[in-house]
Amino acid sequence: MPAEETPHERTFMGWPSRYAPWGRDLPSVRGDIAGLARAIARFEPVVLLARPDEADDARRACGGAVEVLPVPVDDLWLRDTGPTFVRTESGLAGVDTRFNGWGGKQRHPADGKVARRLLEHYGIPRIPAPLVTEGGALEVDGDGTLLATESSIVNDNRNPGRSRAELESGLKAAFGARKVIWFPGVRGADITDSHVDGLVRCTSPGTMLLDRPGPADSEQYHQARAVLTSTTDAAGREPEIVDLPRPDPGAIGRHGEDFFGSYINYYVAGGAVIAPAFGDRAADDRAAGILRELYPGREVVGVRIDHIAEGGGGIHCATQQQPRR
């Protein structure tokens, strides 16, 4: 599985349908998705999946810079529902991670078929994953190291009765990893059971960027830091750990209990890092500065995603890259 910063053929996104659980917030969420798609399209092609009867709405919202592909989808979380791409001896392939609604927490009949339909459309071989997981549960450095949380994979709601050792073998086989670094995570902390892309990211081989929340929400942070300070990656390097602070809750207004106010769920696209912005000017600038240092030569683009974040996700959750062949 290539690192995210390798060149992309395109970015896939999804147009949340009227069947998605957004209720009256759906128009605002769609506005966030359209703005995000246009921001990424400045740097690389974007293909937005939309239900055939909603494709015209998506085209009007996104404009001509974004290609809209009529494919049935339920919601916007393409990181989890789309294929996760890998390079094999025969070329590019897509791993279908067998999305099951994050352990059956929501029904997603169309999203469960997105990976297969997308791969068929582009003529890319499909590899059924030997376990149930999601793209947001996987983070790689491109040099043999894969990061994952036990809470979202070693969990009976995805992989009943299977041990961590068995699932680790499946991850290595499917994604080409030589070493898996496990974080405990927290089951039930959110709908994903604590995906790793909301906790820690590999910015380059040997460097890990760690989400640093406030004192009231620091359990996973301390767990993850303890793991990283006591392990090495696939190449035997002791990870360099960089903290990424969150915005001040008092400076970004009132939000719901599921609001994901973190910068860690950014996306690396073309010559850019597309990062969340929350309206805390000092914190937005500080996060952009950290990302600029870790991704030299790339433009850091802040995008407001307040309505997507109310659903517990972020920019990374809403995107999935296809590497160049």
C-alpha positions as CSV (number, residue, x, y, z in Angstrom):
1,M,0.0,0.0,0.0
2,P,1.7,3.2,-1.1
3,A,2.0,6.2,1.3
4,E,-0.6,8.9,0.7
5,E,2.0,11.4,-0.4
6,T,2.9,9.4,-3.5
7,P,1.4,10.8,-6.8
8,H,-2.3,10.2,-7.3
9,E,-4.2,9.4,-10.5
10,R,-7.4,10.9,-8.9
11,T,-9.2,11.5,-5.6
12,F,-12.6,9.8,-5.0
13,M,-15.3,11.4,-2.9
14,G,-19.0,10.7,-2.3
15,W,-22.1,12.9,-2.5
16,P,-24.2,12.3,0.6
17,S,-27.6,11.0,-0.5
18,R,-31.0,11.8,0.9
19,Y,-30.8,8.4,2.6
20,A,-27.8,9.5,4.7
21,P,-28.5,10.2,8.4
22,W,-28.0,13.9,8.1
23,G,-31.6,15.0,8.3
24,R,-32.1,18.8,7.8
25,D,-28.3,19.3,7.9
26,L,-27.9,17.5,4.5
27,P,-27.7,20.8,2.4
28,S,-25.0,22.2,4.7
29,V,-23.0,18.9,4.6
30,R,-23.3,18.9,0.8
31,G,-22.0,22.4,0.8
32,D,-18.9,21.3,2.7
33,I,-18.4,18.4,0.3
34,A,-18.7,20.6,-2.7
35,G,-16.2,23.1,-1.3
36,L,-13.8,20.4,-0.3
37,A,-14.0,18.8,-3.8
38,R,-13.3,22.1,-5.5
39,A,-10.3,22.7,-3.2
40,I,-8.7,19.3,-4.0
41,A,-9.5,19.8,-7.7
42,R,-7.0,22.6,-7.8
43,F,-4.3,20.0,-7.4
44,E,-5.5,16.8,-8.9
45,P,-8.6,15.2,-10.6
46,V,-11.5,14.6,-8.3
47,V,-14.2,12.0,-9.1
48,L,-17.4,12.5,-7.0
49,L,-19.7,9.5,-6.7
50,A,-23.4,10.3,-6.6
51,R,-26.6,8.4,-7.0
52,P,-27.8,8.7,-10.6
53,D,-30.9,10.6,-9.7
54,E,-28.8,13.1,-7.6
55,A,-25.8,13.5,-10.0
56,D,-27.2,16.7,-11.5
57,D,-27.4,18.3,-8.1
58,A,-23.8,17.3,-7.4
59,R,-22.7,18.8,-10.7
60,R,-24.4,22.1,-10.1
61,A,-22.8,22.3,-6.6
62,C,-19.3,21.4,-7.6
63,G,-18.9,23.0,-11.0
64,G,-17.0,21.8,-14.0
65,A,-13.7,21.2,-12.2
66,V,-15.1,18.0,-10.5
67,E,-16.2,14.9,-12.4
68,V,-19.4,13.4,-11.1
69,L,-19.7,9.6,-11.6
70,P,-23.2,8.1,-11.3
71,V,-22.7,5.3,-8.8
72,P,-25.2,4.5,-6.0
73,V,-23.9,5.7,-2.6
74,D,-25.5,6.3,0.7
75,D,-23.1,8.7,2.4
76,L,-19.8,10.6,2.0
77,W,-17.3,8.4,3.8
78,L,-15.3,7.2,0.7
79,R,-12.2,6.5,2.8
80,D,-14.1,3.6,4.4
81,T,-16.5,2.5,1.7
82,G,-14.2,2.8,-1.3
83,P,-11.3,0.4,-2.3
84,T,-7.9,0.8,-0.6
85,F,-5.4,0.7,-3.4
86,V,-2.2,-1.4,-3.5
87,R,0.5,-2.2,-6.0
88,T,1.1,-5.8,-6.9
89,E,3.5,-7.6,-9.2
90,S,0.7,-7.4,-11.8
91,G,0.1,-3.7,-11.3
92,L,-2.4,-1.6,-9.4
93,A,-5.3,-3.4,-7.6
94,G,-8.0,-2.4,-5.1
95,V,-8.6,-4.1,-1.8
96,D,-12.3,-4.4,-1.0
97,T,-12.3,-4.1,2.8
98,R,-15.9,-5.4,3.0
99,F,-17.5,-2.4,4.7
100,N,-20.2,-3.4,7.1
101,G,-21.4,-0.1,8.5
102,W,-18.6,0.1,11.1
103,G,-19.6,-3.1,12.8
104,G,-23.3,-2.9,12.0
105,K,-23.9,0.5,13.6
106,Q,-25.6,1.9,10.5
107,R,-27.2,0.4,7.4
108,H,-25.3,1.2,4.2
109,P,-26.6,-1.2,1.5
110,A,-25.3,0.9,-1.4
111,D,-22.0,1.8,0.3
112,G,-21.2,-1.9,0.9
113,K,-21.0,-2.3,-2.9
114,V,-19.1,0.9,-3.7
115,A,-15.6,-0.7,-3.8
116,R,-16.6,-3.4,-6.2
117,R,-18.5,-1.0,-8.5
118,L,-15.7,1.5,-8.6
119,L,-13.1,-1.1,-9.4
120,E,-15.3,-2.6,-12.1
121,H,-15.8,0.8,-13.7
122,Y,-12.1,1.5,-14.0
123,G,-11.1,-2.0,-14.9
124,I,-8.9,-2.4,-11.8
125,P,-8.5,-5.9,-10.2
126,R,-10.4,-6.4,-7.0
127,I,-8.8,-8.2,-4.0
128,P,-11.3,-9.2,-1.3
129,A,-9.7,-8.4,2.1
130,P,-9.2,-11.4,4.4
131,L,-10.8,-9.4,7.2
132,V,-13.5,-6.7,7.7
133,T,-12.1,-3.3,8.2
134,E,-12.2,0.2,6.7
135,G,-9.7,2.5,4.9
136,G,-9.7,4.9,7.9
137,A,-8.5,2.1,10.1
138,L,-5.2,1.8,8.1
139,E,-2.3,4.2,8.1
140,V,1.0,3.3,6.3
141,D,4.4,4.9,5.9
142,G,5.1,3.4,2.4
143,D,8.1,1.6,3.9
144,G,6.5,-1.5,5.4
145,T,4.9,-0.1,8.5
146,L,1.1,-0.2,9.1
147,L,-0.6,1.5,12.0
148,A,-4.0,0.3,13.4
149,T,-6.1,0.4,16.5
150,E,-7.2,-2.9,18.1
151,S,-10.6,-1.4,19.0
152,S,-11.6,-1.0,15.4
153,I,-10.2,-4.3,14.0
154,V,-9.8,-6.8,16.8
155,N,-13.5,-6.4,17.5
156,D,-16.3,-8.9,17.2
157,N,-18.5,-6.4,15.4
158,R,-16.1,-6.8,12.4
159,N,-14.1,-9.9,12.9
160,P,-15.8,-12.2,15.5
161,G,-13.7,-14.8,17.2
162,R,-10.4,-13.9,15.4
163,S,-7.3,-13.1,17.3
164,R,-5.0,-10.1,16.9
165,A,-2.2,-12.4,15.6
166,E,-4.6,-13.8,12.9
167,L,-5.8,-10.4,11.9
168,E,-2.3,-9.0,11.8
169,S,-1.3,-11.7,9.3
170,G,-4.3,-10.7,7.2
171,L,-3.3,-7.1,7.2
172,K,0.3,-7.9,6.2
173,A,-0.9,-10.1,3.4
174,A,-3.5,-7.6,2.0
175,F,-1.5,-4.4,2.4
176,G,2.1,-5.5,2.0
177,A,3.2,-4.5,5.6
178,R,6.2,-6.0,7.3
179,K,5.2,-4.6,10.7
180,V,1.9,-3.6,12.3
181,I,2.0,-1.1,15.2
182,W,-1.1,-1.6,17.3
183,F,-2.7,1.1,19.4
184,P,-5.4,0.1,22.0
185,G,-8.0,2.6,20.9
186,V,-11.4,2.8,22.7
187,R,-14.3,0.7,21.6
188,G,-17.5,2.7,21.3
189,A,-15.6,6.1,21.6
190,D,-17.2,7.0,18.2
191,I,-19.0,5.2,15.4
192,T,-15.6,3.9,14.0
193,D,-14.4,2.5,17.3
194,S,-11.4,4.9,17.1
195,H,-10.0,4.8,13.6
196,V,-6.3,5.4,13.5
197,D,-6.6,8.3,11.0
198,G,-8.2,10.3,13.8
199,L,-5.3,9.6,16.1
200,V,-1.9,9.3,14.4
201,R,-0.5,9.8,10.9
202,C,2.7,8.8,9.2
203,T,4.1,12.0,7.6
204,S,7.2,10.2,6.3
205,P,9.1,7.0,7.2
206,G,10.2,7.4,10.8
207,T,8.0,10.4,11.7
208,M,4.6,10.1,13.4
209,L,2.1,13.0,13.8
210,L,0.0,12.6,16.9
211,D,-3.4,14.2,17.7
212,R,-3.1,16.1,21.0
213,P,-6.5,16.8,22.5
214,G,-7.3,18.8,25.6
215,P,-6.9,17.2,29.1
216,A,-10.5,16.1,29.2
217,D,-10.1,13.8,26.2
218,S,-6.5,12.5,26.4
219,E,-6.8,8.8,27.1
220,Q,-6.1,7.7,23.5
221,Y,-3.3,10.3,23.2
222,H,-1.4,8.9,26.2
223,Q,-2.0,5.4,25.1
224,A,-0.6,6.1,21.6
225,R,2.4,8.1,22.8
226,A,3.3,5.2,25.2
227,V,3.1,2.8,22.2
228,L,5.2,5.0,19.9
229,T,7.9,5.6,22.5
230,S,8.4,1.9,23.1
231,T,8.4,0.5,19.5
232,T,10.3,0.7,16.3
233,D,9.0,0.7,12.7
234,A,9.5,-1.9,10.0
235,A,13.0,-0.5,9.3
236,G,14.0,-0.5,12.9
237,R,13.7,3.3,13.4
238,E,12.5,4.7,16.7
239,P,9.7,7.1,15.6
240,E,10.1,10.8,15.9
241,I,6.8,12.0,17.5
242,V,5.3,15.4,16.6
243,D,2.2,16.6,18.5
244,L,-0.6,18.3,16.6
245,P,-2.6,20.5,19.0
246,R,-6.4,21.0,18.6
247,P,-8.2,24.3,18.4
248,D,-9.5,26.0,21.5
249,P,-13.1,24.8,22.0
250,G,-14.0,28.2,23.3
251,A,-12.8,29.9,20.1
252,I,-14.7,27.8,17.6
253,G,-18.3,28.1,18.8
254,R,-20.8,25.6,20.1
255,H,-21.0,22.2,18.5
256,G,-22.6,18.8,19.1
257,E,-21.0,16.0,21.1
258,D,-19.9,14.1,18.0
259,F,-18.0,17.1,16.5
260,F,-14.5,16.2,15.5
261,G,-12.5,19.3,16.1
262,S,-9.0,18.0,15.2
263,Y,-6.5,18.8,12.4
264,I,-5.2,15.2,12.2
265,N,-7.7,14.1,9.6
266,Y,-6.0,16.0,6.8
267,Y,-5.5,14.8,3.2
268,V,-2.3,14.9,1.1
269,A,-3.2,15.6,-2.5
270,G,-1.0,16.6,-5.4
271,G,1.3,19.4,-4.3
272,A,-0.9,20.2,-1.3
273,V,-2.0,19.3,2.2
274,I,-5.7,19.9,2.5
275,A,-6.4,20.5,6.2
276,P,-9.4,21.3,8.3
277,A,-9.9,24.9,9.5
278,F,-12.2,25.7,12.4
279,G,-12.1,29.5,12.8
280,D,-9.6,29.6,15.7
281,R,-7.2,31.8,13.8
282,A,-4.2,31.1,16.1
283,A,-4.7,27.3,16.2
284,D,-5.5,27.1,12.4
285,D,-2.2,28.9,11.7
286,R,-0.3,26.8,14.2
287,A,-1.5,23.6,12.6
288,A,-0.8,24.8,9.1
289,G,2.7,25.7,10.2
290,I,3.4,22.2,11.6
291,L,2.0,20.5,8.5
292,R,4.1,22.9,6.3
293,E,7.3,21.8,8.1
294,L,6.4,18.1,7.8
295,Y,5.4,18.3,4.2
296,P,8.0,20.7,2.7
297,G,7.2,22.0,-0.8
298,R,3.5,21.5,-0.4
299,E,0.9,24.2,-0.1
300,V,-1.2,23.9,3.0
301,V,-4.8,24.7,2.2
302,G,-7.3,25.2,5.1
303,V,-10.9,24.2,4.3
304,R,-13.9,24.8,6.7
305,I,-15.7,21.5,7.2
306,D,-17.8,22.3,10.3
307,H,-20.8,20.4,9.1
308,I,-18.9,17.2,8.1
309,A,-17.1,17.4,11.5
310,E,-20.5,17.4,13.2
311,G,-20.8,13.8,11.9
312,G,-17.6,12.8,13.7
313,G,-15.4,12.8,10.6
314,G,-13.1,15.0,8.6
315,I,-11.3,15.5,5.3
316,H,-9.4,12.3,5.3
317,C,-12.6,10.3,6.0
318,A,-14.3,11.9,3.0
319,T,-11.5,11.1,0.5
320,Q,-9.8,8.1,-1.0
321,Q,-6.8,8.3,-3.4
322,Q,-6.0,6.2,-6.4
323,P,-2.2,6.1,-6.8
324,R,-0.8,6.5,-10.3
325,R,-0.3,3.2,-12.0
